[in-house]
């Protein structure tokens, strides 16, 4: 492919992930109504003094997913570094995700649904660190913004179309049938990855670290590891943690509406397909702007785009709390897609610029873990404060996003993007 930074390996990986995202995206509009239709006499009526509303139950459902995923991503990323391969982790994780999608259709209680959701989170924890370590290995620093933008664009196509198609199928054929179709489609992505995606091996020898240079956080003075042992230097720690905060606050604002699905449906008087449109329109907008924004960060720098995207996202999220119609929600979410494009791919690209190549699995997992934590914070926070009024969850999420932009400005140090790192890995 003529576009700089887009290799055959990256193209194959992006298309496979698009298939997986399409299948997984089909179930997004289905979970809240599925939970609302389940009865569980053992589920508490209050939690930490808060009334357990349907919105809070939905928030807990998505929080369980993100909590399990974020708990296991860094250890499994480290395991990927130790083993020295990426594809097997990616294939096992996506296949396990397909199994989870099918199991949703069998849930008969709230507790069973929560358990399946946790299992799904573990499946993503297996595949996500390996995915981004694989991308890091087949891209170059000087064109990584465009590479990440291209990958994110193709993957976003699946996330953009999946919820709409899933909502339509569920309205016509029922929820259980839709879960089964989604599971089959995700399983097909495993075949595509196995056949078409090249392997990239870690250069680290079973995850062993080198001796620390000045400023290293790899070992503590007494020979043990410091509490920041995941990172290689203090500067890297500050940058990766700043980027992690950006991802947490962005995804919290993006996912807050998930807990509010049933109240939103009441407001718009819509079907599952209608909510699917609202949810998916952000990723559809992002589809059109992600690649040019990613390529622009190679020339203009990544940090400024990340900050701008977070600042733009804050009022868009807040205004959703005052929306009443399908058009208003759709318009705000469409604009939010631009903000997502300005943050997600540049954040992963900048993280890939600063990680230690031999430890890319666990260090890139810091960002993918932050993504998962955001999916915990958004729905659980929105569900917890929903009883205060429809607008409150969106206002709180908007403020958090703005604070994320400030912390990126203060913490993140952007390296010079001139040329690839020594020993950069190209798959083809």
Order of alpha helices (4+ residues) and beta strands (2+ residues): alpha-alpha-beta-beta-alpha-alpha-alpha-alpha-alpha-alpha-alpha-alpha-alpha-alpha-alpha-alpha
